[in-house]
Amino acid sequence: MASKGVRSSAQETVKSELSVLTMSDHDIMNYIYATHVHGDEKFDVDSLFALVENTLKRATLIVDNIALGTKVHFESLEDKTCKASFNTPLCTLKKVSCEMQCKALGEEIAHKTTMSILSKLSSYSWDAKAVLTLAAFALEYGDFWLLAQLHPSDQLAKSMGILKQVPVILRRPGLQKHRKALVELNNLIKTTLEVIECIFELEKLSIYDKRDVPALVISMNRIPVDVYWAILTVVACSTKMCGLTNEDDQVQDLSPFALKLNIVLSILKKQIQLCKQQIEEMESHRKIKKLLQTPNEIMEIFKALIYAKDNLQTLIDGSTQKTVSIEVLRKKNVLVFISGLDISIDEISILKPIFDAIRKEDQYKIVWIPIVDQWNDDTRKNFEMLKSKMPWYVVQYFSHIAGIRFIKEEWHFKNKPIIVVMNQKGQVECPNAIHMIRVWGMRAFPFSSSVEESLSNGRDWMGSIVTGINPNIHNWIKEEKYIFFYGGKDKEWIQQFTKRANALANDPVIKDARVSIELLCVGKCTKGEDDHRILGHFWNRLDSFFFSKTQKKNEPDPVTQEIQKLLSYKNESGWAVLSKGSRVVVSGHGTSFLKVLEEFDKWKESVRQMGFEICFKEYHEKLIIHTARRCCRVDIPFTPEKNPQQMTCPEAECSRVMETYISHKCCHGQH
């Protein structure tokens, strides 16, 4: 009766307090660190754990055979060995075992017992605390089931078994009554063993530098909490076993402990998997860097970049959708196209003219490497759709890319598409050719950094930006006509500018001077309707030109400043550029440009003597001086390459260093 009274009191205590199983990691840390001195108590924890594993794996097998009727033989188990010099810390194990025996039910009692055990083991390392507690339990559990196995044939075992209450469990009524509880207990012991195995594995991985394996930081910091849950569960299992052998009316409910420990096990397995993945990435990173230090066959570099541990896979030939050997890359120059699955069809389309041009000579190949954090049905479906749009080679490897860390750290991949150009010896000719391809297309072939620098230094750059946005552009540029390119957010301003610019172009003074002027509203199709695709191409090319200009140069040249100034008008109500053919004459804000056109009568007579270009430019500059200055803002997308640390104001009359702001933007996949 006294025993039942104690149990009732314990259960009331648990109900009145916050459930132990809902405590946060932070709360647990506060509890358990008070018990921990430092891990200076040295003993052979690996040998002890080997013995515990051997004991519990055989004991749980006996339980499965008895409770479930399975016929698994011990020969199927492979025992681990311990060192011959190992001495069992028997006194410590008995002290811990004594702490767990015949405890009352409830989470709070289990928590207090756990804290008492942690206090007794205060000078041991965290993994040793867990193993010692499990070993103390294994002494009792293993002994009980060894006696159960020997009970029918050995008189000593029979007598010992009666003392241990073995017949209570083995007799038919008891076995039928407790079968479910035995299986539940046995399974939780197996889970606890797995948890401690995972803790041991993490301890072994801790030899790696945490800078190379950052997941280790979180994993190792969690080990004390994981040890707490393992010990708490062992205590609960001990209470359950005592209740079963004593045939108590109430026994410890293990289901909440099992639920919690399975969550802990799941987290541990994920942490170990992540750590191993990062270790593979680190080793692959070092291997690729070493390969790139000396000229190598491109195919060898590519294999190291994609496939882990020589697990070679085939490529997909996009033009036939058939698999081909990676040998197709041998002795070839390769454009490595790297992107996520959020790449747009427009971004794919910029490579198609390149593919059509280089396939004739067969010395250059394009290979798409998709970067995917987690493959699932949705990502595979998206991959298949994108693959069908690509006529070049595709890496179809539904695992983690071996060189992902190298790609991110050395090639600066940050989710935006990049195109790394490599020669036949695996040397990088250009770390990212996407900008020059977007601006110049095949004019930039063979897409080396030197070609990019040569093209970006030209002063006649407007033609590269506007190519393809209007069917008449090519002839206008070829004929060296003056062209007004203009656009903006304010439709009324666009209408006013169109009206005034047309009036200027058709003015007798302009006609007499034999000046031919064309108008092109960027963002309008030939029918005059809004076309956001054209507008997106214009600004994307301008962004790419800007990055081509700034990747190697620290000091901005006049062309860079002109591009930067034009980029500052991207979100303005109106903007305009006057060019002669492909050469930019002047660019400006919509307000100043429109005023130049509105006041044409004031300066048109000068056109006869000085020429249209000089007059327009000088009058525009004069207006700017007497106009209130607006804030100049340049929004540039973050790119993997060198982003300018600071920018000088592009307005010629200012040239101050611009303030830097960080903003985040999402266009929902639309341009």
C-alpha positions in Angstrom: 0.0 0.0 0.0 2.8 2.4 0.9 4.3 1.8 -2.6 1.0 2.8 -4.3 0.8 5.9 -2.1 4.2 7.0 -3.2 3.3 6.5 -6.9 0.1 8.5 -6.5 2.0 11.3 -4.9 4.6 11.3 -7.7 1.9 11.4 -10.3 0.3 14.4 -8.7 3.6 16.2 -8.6 4.0 15.6 -12.4 0.6 17.0 -13.1 1.3 20.1 -11.1 4.5 20.9 -12.9 5.5 21.5 -16.5 6.0 18.3 -18.4 9.7 17.3 -18.5 9.2 16.1 -22.1 8.2 19.6 -23.3 11.2 21.4 -21.9 13.2 23.4 -24.3 16.9 22.6 -25.1 17.8 25.9 -23.4 16.1 24.8 -20.2 17.7 21.4 -20.3 21.1 23.0 -20.7 20.5 25.2 -17.7 19.8 22.0 -15.6 22.5 19.7 -16.8 25.5 22.1 -17.1 25.2 22.7 -13.3 26.1 19.0 -12.9 29.0 19.0 -15.3 32.5 19.7 -13.9 34.7 18.8 -16.9 35.4 15.6 -18.8 38.8 14.7 -17.2 37.9 11.2 -15.9 39.7 8.9 -18.4 38.7 5.4 -19.2 38.2 3.2 -22.3 34.7 4.3 -23.3 35.0 2.6 -26.7 35.6 -0.8 -25.1 32.7 -0.3 -22.7 30.4 0.7 -25.4 31.4 -2.4 -27.5 30.5 -4.6 -24.5 27.2 -2.8 -24.0 26.3 -3.2 -27.7 27.1 -6.9 -27.6 25.0 -7.4 -24.5 22.0 -5.4 -25.5 21.9 -6.7 -29.1 21.8 -10.3 -27.9 19.4 -9.5 -25.0 16.9 -7.7 -27.3 17.2 -10.7 -29.8 16.2 -13.0 -27.0 13.2 -10.8 -26.2 12.1 -10.7 -29.8 12.3 -14.5 -30.1 10.3 -15.0 -26.9 7.7 -12.2 -27.3 7.3 -12.2 -31.1 8.1 -15.9 -31.7 10.9 -15.0 -34.2 13.6 -17.6 -34.8 16.7 -15.4 -35.3 19.9 -17.1 -34.3 22.8 -15.5 -32.5 25.1 -16.5 -35.3 23.7 -13.7 -37.3 25.1 -11.2 -34.8 28.6 -9.9 -35.2 30.2 -9.0 -31.8 32.5 -6.1 -31.4 35.8 -6.5 -29.6 37.2 -4.6 -26.7 40.8 -4.1 -25.7 42.4 -6.9 -23.7 43.5 -4.4 -21.1 40.0 -3.1 -20.5 38.9 -2.8 -16.9 35.2 -2.4 -16.3 34.3 0.5 -13.9 32.1 -1.9 -12.0 31.6 0.3 -8.8 30.5 3.2 -10.9 28.1 1.0 -12.9 26.6 -0.4 -9.6 26.1 3.1 -8.2 24.3 4.2 -11.4 22.2 1.0 -11.4 21.2 1.6 -7.8 20.0 5.1 -8.7 17.6 3.5 -11.3 16.1 0.7 -9.3 12.5 0.5 -8.1 11.6 4.2 -8.9 8.1 5.6 -8.8 6.4 6.3 -12.1 6.3 9.7 -13.9 8.4 12.0 -16.0 9.4 14.2 -13.1 10.8 11.3 -11.1 12.7 10.2 -14.2 14.1 13.7 -14.6 15.2 13.8 -10.9 16.8 10.4 -11.2 18.6 11.5 -14.4 19.9 14.7 -12.7 21.2 12.5 -9.8 23.0 10.2 -12.3 24.5 13.2 -14.1 25.8 14.5 -10.7 27.4 11.1 -9.9 29.1 11.2 -13.4 30.0 14.9 -13.3 33.7 14.4 -14.2 33.1 12.2 -17.3 32.7 13.4 -20.8 29.1 13.6 -22.2 29.4 10.5 -24.4 30.9 8.5 -21.4 27.9 9.6 -19.2 25.5 8.1 -21.7 27.5 4.8 -22.1 28.0 4.3 -18.4 24.2 4.7 -17.8 23.3 2.4 -20.6 26.0 -0.1 -19.3 24.4 0.0 -15.8 21.0 -0.8 -17.4 22.6 -3.5 -19.6 24.0 -5.3 -16.5 20.4 -5.8 -15.2 18.6 -6.3 -18.6 21.3 -8.7 -20.0 21.4 -10.6 -16.7 17.6 -11.0 -16.7 17.3 -12.4 -20.2 20.4 -14.6 -19.9 18.7 -16.3 -16.9 15.5 -16.5 -19.0 17.4 -18.3 -21.7 19.2 -20.7 -19.4 16.3 -21.1 -17.0 14.9 -24.4 -18.3 18.2 -26.3 -18.4 20.3 -24.9 -15.6 19.4 -25.3 -11.9 21.5 -22.3 -10.8 19.9 -20.2 -13.5 16.5 -21.4 -12.4 17.1 -20.4 -8.8 18.6 -17.1 -9.8 15.7 -16.6 -12.2 13.2 -17.0 -9.4 15.0 -14.4 -7.4 14.9 -12.1 -10.4 11.2 -12.7 -11.1 12.0 -14.3 -14.4 9.0 -16.8 -14.2 6.6 -13.8 -13.8 7.4 -12.8 -17.4 7.9 -16.3 -18.9 4.8 -18.0 -17.6 2.1 -18.1 -20.3 -0.4 -15.7 -18.5 2.4 -13.3 -17.8 3.9 -13.5 -21.3 0.5 -12.9 -22.9 -0.3 -10.1 -20.5 3.0 -8.3 -21.0 3.9 -9.2 -24.6 3.0 -5.7 -26.0 4.8 -4.0 -23.1 7.9 -6.1 -23.6 8.1 -5.4 -27.4 7.6 -1.6 -26.6 10.4 -1.7 -24.0 12.7 -3.7 -26.3 12.2 -1.4 -29.2 13.0 1.7 -27.1 16.2 0.1 -25.9 17.2 -0.4 -29.5 16.4 3.2 -30.2 18.4 4.4 -27.2 21.4 2.3 -28.4 21.1 3.9 -31.9 21.0 7.4 -30.3 24.2 6.7 -28.4 25.8 5.2 -31.5 25.1 8.4 -33.3 26.6 10.5 -30.4 29.7 8.3 -30.7 29.9 8.8 -34.5 29.6 12.6 -34.0 32.4 12.5 -31.5 34.6 10.7 -34.0 33.8 13.3 -36.7 34.8 16.1 -34.3 38.4 15.6 -35.4 37.6 17.8 -38.5 38.0 21.5 -38.4 34.7 23.1 -37.7 35.5 25.8 -40.3 35.5 23.0 -42.9 32.5 21.2 -41.4 30.3 24.0 -40.0 27.4 21.5 -39.2 29.7 20.1 -36.5 29.2 23.3 -34.4 25.5 22.8 -34.0 25.8 19.0 -33.7 28.5 19.1 -31.0 26.6 21.8 -29.1 23.5 19.6 -29.0 25.3 16.5 -27.6 24.7 17.3 -23.9 21.0 17.6 -24.6 20.9 14.4 -26.6 22.8 12.6 -23.7 20.2 13.9 -21.3 17.3 12.4 -23.4 19.2 9.1 -23.7 19.7 8.8 -19.9 16.2 9.9 -19.2 14.9 7.2 -21.5 17.2 4.5 -19.9 15.8 5.5 -16.5 12.2 5.2 -17.9 13.1 1.8 -19.3 14.5 0.6 -16.0 11.2 1.8 -14.2 9.2 -0.1 -16.8 11.2 -3.3 -16.3 10.8 -3.1 -12.6 7.0 -2.6 -12.9 6.7 -5.7 -15.2 8.7 -8.0 -13.0 6.8 -6.8 -9.9 3.5 -7.2 -11.6 2.4 -3.7 -10.5 -1.0 -2.6 -11.4 0.5 0.4 -13.2 3.7 0.5 -15.1 5.7 3.3 -16.7 4.2 4.5 -20.0 7.1 4.6 -22.5 5.2 6.0 -25.5 6.0 9.7 -24.8 9.7 8.8 -24.2 9.7 6.8 -27.4 8.2 9.7 -29.3 10.8 12.2 -28.0 13.8 9.9 -28.5 12.8 9.1 -32.0 12.7 12.8 -32.7 16.2 13.1 -31.2 17.4 10.1 -33.3 16.0 11.6 -36.5 17.8 15.0 -35.8 21.1 13.2 -35.0 20.9 11.1 -38.2 20.3 14.3 -40.3 23.2 16.1 -38.5 25.5 13.2 -39.2 24.4 13.0 -42.8 25.0 16.8 -43.2 28.4 16.6 -41.5 29.5 13.7 -43.8 28.2 15.6 -46.8 30.2 18.7 -45.8 33.3 16.5 -45.2 32.9 15.0 -48.7 32.5 18.6 -50.1 35.7 19.6 -48.3 37.6 16.7 -49.6 36.3 17.2 -53.1 37.1 20.9 -52.8 40.7 20.2 -52.0 40.9 17.5 -54.7 39.6 19.9 -57.4 41.9 22.7 -56.3 44.8 20.3 -56.5 43.8 19.2 -60.0 43.5 22.8 -61.2 47.0 23.7 -60.0 48.5 21.8 -62.9 47.2 21.3 -66.4 44.9 18.3 -66.6 42.5 16.6 -68.9 39.2 18.5 -68.8 37.3 15.3 -68.4 39.1 14.5 -65.1 38.3 17.9 -63.7 34.7 17.4 -64.7 34.5 14.0 -63.0 35.9 15.4 -59.8 33.5 18.3 -60.0 30.3 16.2 -60.3 30.7 12.7 -59.1 31.7 11.5 -55.6 34.0 8.5 -55.1 34.2 7.5 -58.8 30.5 7.0 -59.0 30.5 7.9 -62.7 27.2 8.5 -64.4 26.3 9.3 -68.0 25.4 12.7 -69.5 22.2 13.4 -71.4 22.6 14.7 -74.9 19.8 17.3 -75.1 19.6 17.1 -78.9 18.6 13.4 -78.8 17.6 13.0 -75.1 19.8 9.9 -75.0 22.5 9.1 -72.5 26.2 9.5 -73.6 29.5 8.7 -71.9 31.4 11.5 -70.2 34.1 10.6 -72.7 32.4 13.1 -75.1 34.2 15.9 -73.2 37.7 14.5 -73.7 40.0 17.1 -75.3 37.1 19.6 -75.6 36.7 23.2 -74.4 33.7 23.3 -72.2 31.2 26.0 -71.3 30.0 24.9 -67.8 26.5 26.3 -67.4 25.6 26.2 -63.7 22.2 27.2 -62.4 19.4 26.3 -60.0 16.0 25.0 -61.3 14.5 28.5 -61.0 16.3 29.5 -64.3 14.0 31.2 -66.8 13.5 30.2 -70.4 14.9 33.6 -71.5 18.2 32.7 -69.6 18.3 29.4 -71.5 17.6 31.1 -74.8 20.8 33.3 -74.7 22.9 30.1 -75.1 21.0 28.6 -78.0 22.7 30.8 -80.7 26.0 30.0 -79.1 25.2 26.3 -79.2 24.2 26.5 -82.9 27.4 28.3 -83.8 29.9 26.1 -81.9 28.5 22.7 -82.7 29.8 22.9 -86.2 33.4 22.8 -85.2 32.9 20.2 -82.4 35.7 21.7 -80.3 33.4 23.4 -77.8 30.7 21.7 -75.7 28.1 23.2 -73.4 27.2 21.2 -70.2 24.4 22.2 -67.8 25.0 21.4 -64.1 21.8 21.9 -62.1 22.3 22.8 -58.5 19.6 21.3 -56.3 19.6 21.3 -52.5 17.0 18.5 -52.2 15.7 16.2 -55.0 12.1 15.3 -54.8 9.2 14.6 -57.2 8.6 18.4 -57.8 12.3 19.2 -58.5 12.6 16.2 -60.8 9.6 17.3 -62.7 11.0 20.8 -63.0 14.4 19.4 -64.1 12.8 17.3 -66.8 10.9 20.3 -68.2 14.1 22.5 -68.3 16.2 19.6 -69.7 13.7 19.3 -72.6 14.5 23.0 -73.5 18.3 22.4 -73.8 19.9 20.9 -76.9 23.3 20.6 -75.1 24.7 18.1 -72.6 23.0 17.9 -69.2 24.2 16.4 -66.0 21.5 14.1 -64.7 22.7 13.2 -61.3 20.0 13.0 -58.6 22.5 13.3 -55.8 24.5 16.0 -54.2 27.1 17.5 -56.6 30.6 16.5 -55.3 32.1 19.9 -56.1 29.3 22.0 -54.8 31.5 23.7 -52.2 34.1 24.5 -54.8 31.5 25.8 -57.2 30.1 28.1 -54.5 33.4 29.3 -52.9 35.8 29.3 -55.9 33.4 30.1 -58.7 31.1 32.2 -56.5 27.9 30.6 -57.5 25.1 32.3 -55.5 21.9 30.9 -57.2 22.3 33.2 -60.2 23.3 31.4 -63.5 27.0 31.4 -64.3 28.9 30.1 -67.3 32.5 29.0 -66.5 34.7 28.6 -69.6 37.3 25.9 -69.4 39.9 24.8 -72.0 41.0 21.3 -72.9 43.5 21.2 -70.0 40.9 22.1 -67.5 42.1 25.6 -67.0 39.5 28.4 -66.4 39.6 30.8 -69.3 36.7 32.9 -67.9 35.1 32.5 -64.4 31.7 33.7 -65.7 31.0 34.4 -69.4 27.3 34.9 -68.9 27.6 38.7 -69.0 29.6 38.9 -72.2 27.3 36.3 -73.9 24.3 38.3 -72.8 25.7 41.5 -74.3 27.8 40.4 -77.3 26.7 36.8 -78.1 29.1 35.1 -80.5 31.0 38.3 -81.0 32.6 37.4 -77.7 33.8 33.9 -78.9 35.8 32.1 -77.5 34.6 33.8 -74.4 37.9 34.4 -72.6 38.5 37.2 -70.1 40.8 39.0 -72.6 38.0 39.1 -75.3 35.6 40.4 -72.7 38.0 43.2 -71.7 38.6 44.1 -75.4 34.9 44.3 -76.2 34.0 46.2 -73.0 36.6 48.9 -73.7 34.9 50.0 -76.9 33.1 53.4 -76.9 30.5 52.5 -79.4 28.5 50.3 -77.0 24.8 51.2 -77.4 24.3 48.9 -80.4 25.3 45.9 -78.2 22.6 46.8 -75.7 19.7 47.4 -78.1 20.4 44.7 -80.7 17.3 42.7 -81.4 14.7 44.9 -79.6 13.5 46.4 -82.8 13.8 45.2 -86.4 15.0 48.6 -87.7 17.8 49.1 -85.2 20.5 47.4 -87.3 20.0 49.7 -90.3 19.7 52.8 -88.2 23.0 52.1 -86.6 24.7 51.1 -89.8 23.5 54.4 -91.4 24.9 56.4 -88.4 21.5 58.0 -87.7 20.7 59.9 -84.6 18.4 57.8 -82.4 16.4 58.8 -79.3 16.1 55.8 -77.0 13.7 56.6 -74.2 11.3 55.1 -71.6 10.1 55.4 -68.1 7.3 54.7 -65.6 5.2 57.8 -66.5 3.1 57.2 -69.6 2.2 60.9 -69.9 5.9 61.8 -70.0 6.4 59.2 -72.7 3.6 60.7 -74.8 4.9 64.2 -74.4 8.5 63.1 -75.3 7.3 61.2 -78.3 5.3 64.3 -79.5 8.2 66.7 -79.0 10.9 64.4 -80.4 8.8 63.8 -83.6 8.3 67.6 -83.9 12.1 68.1 -83.7 12.9 65.3 -86.1 10.5 66.9 -88.7 11.5 70.5 -88.1 12.7 72.3 -91.3 15.9 73.4 -89.5 16.7 69.7 -88.8 15.8 68.7 -92.4 17.9 71.5 -93.9 20.8 70.4 -91.8 20.3 66.9 -93.3 20.1 65.4 -89.8 18.1 62.1 -89.7 16.6 61.3 -86.3 14.8 58.1 -85.3 12.8 57.4 -82.2 12.6 54.1 -80.2 10.6 53.8 -77.0 12.2 50.9 -75.1 9.6 48.6 -73.8 7.2 49.0 -76.7 6.8 46.5 -79.5 6.5 47.4 -83.2 2.7 47.7 -82.7 3.2 50.3 -80.0 2.0 47.9 -77.2 3.9 47.5 -73.9 6.4 44.6 -74.0 8.0 43.9 -70.7 10.2 41.2 -72.2 12.0 43.8 -74.4 12.3 46.1 -71.4 13.8 43.3 -69.3 16.3 42.4 -72.1 17.4 46.0 -72.3 18.1 46.5 -68.5 19.6 43.0 -68.1 22.1 43.6 -70.9 22.9 47.0 -69.3 23.5 45.3 -66.0 25.7 42.7 -67.7 27.7 45.3 -69.5 28.2 47.2 -66.2 29.6 44.0 -64.5 31.8 43.3 -67.5 33.2 46.8 -67.1 33.7 46.6 -63.4 35.0 43.0 -62.9 38.6 43.9 -63.4 38.8 47.7 -63.2 38.6 49.6 -59.9 38.6 53.1 -61.4 35.5 53.9 -63.6 36.1 55.1 -67.1 33.7 57.4 -69.1 31.8 54.5 -70.6 31.3 52.9 -67.1 30.1 56.2 -65.7 27.6 56.6 -68.7 26.2 53.1 -68.1 26.0 53.7 -64.4 24.1 56.9 -65.0 21.7 55.2 -67.3 21.2 52.5 -64.7 20.2 55.2 -62.2 17.2 56.0 -64.4 15.8 52.5 -64.3 13.0 53.4 -61.9 12.5 57.0 -62.9 9.4 58.5 -64.5 11.3 59.2 -67.7 14.8 58.9 -69.2 16.4 59.2 -72.6 19.6 58.6 -74.5 20.7 60.3 -77.7 23.1 58.3 -79.8 24.7 58.6 -83.2 24.6 55.1 -84.5 26.0 53.0 -81.7 27.9 55.9 -80.0 26.2 57.6 -77.1 26.1 61.4 -77.4 24.3 62.2 -74.2 21.9 60.6 -71.7 19.8 62.2 -69.0 16.7 62.3 -66.8 13.4 62.6 -68.5 12.8 66.1 -67.1 15.9 67.7 -68.6 15.6 65.9 -71.9 12.0 66.9 -72.4 12.8 70.5 -71.5 15.6 70.6 -74.2 13.0 69.5 -76.8 10.4 71.9 -75.5 12.8 74.8 -75.8 14.1 73.8 -79.2 13.1 77.3 -80.6 15.7 78.8 -78.3 18.7 76.9 -79.7 17.7 75.7 -83.1 19.3 78.5 -85.0 22.6 77.4 -83.6 22.2 74.1 -85.4 23.0 75.7 -88.7 26.5 76.9 -87.5 27.5 74.3 -84.8 25.6 71.2 -85.8 22.7 69.4 -84.1 24.8 67.1 -81.9 26.9 69.9 -80.2 23.9 72.2 -79.8 21.8 69.5 -78.2 24.5 68.4 -75.8 25.5 71.9 -74.8 22.0 73.1 -74.2 21.3 69.9 -72.1 24.4 70.6 -70.0 23.3 74.2 -69.4 19.9 73.1 -68.3 21.3 70.6 -65.8 23.4 73.3 -64.1 20.4 75.5 -63.4 18.1 72.6 -62.4 17.6 71.3 -58.9 19.5 68.1 -58.4 17.6 64.9 -57.6 19.1 62.0 -55.6 20.9 59.6 -57.8 20.2 55.9 -57.0 21.8 53.0 -58.8 20.3 49.5 -58.2 22.5 46.7 -59.4 21.6 43.0 -58.8 24.0 41.1 -56.6 26.2 38.9 -58.7 28.7 36.2 -57.7 31.6 38.1 -59.2 33.4 41.2 -57.8 30.8 43.7 -56.8 32.0 47.3 -56.6 32.9 48.2 -53.0 32.0 51.8 -53.6 30.6 53.8 -56.5 31.2 57.4 -57.5 28.1 59.4 -58.5 27.7 59.2 -62.3 26.6 62.8 -62.6 29.5 64.7 -64.1 29.0 67.8 -62.0 29.0 65.8 -58.7 31.4 62.8 -58.5 30.9 62.2 -54.8 31.2 58.7 -53.4 27.6 57.2 -53.3 26.0 55.9 -50.1 25.5 52.1 -50.0 22.1 50.5 -49.2 21.1 46.9 -49.2 17.7 45.9 -50.6 16.0 42.6 -51.5 13.8 42.0 -54.4 11.5 39.3 -55.9 9.9 39.5 -59.3 8.2 36.1 -58.9 10.1 34.7 -61.9 9.0 37.5 -64.2 11.3 40.0 -65.9 
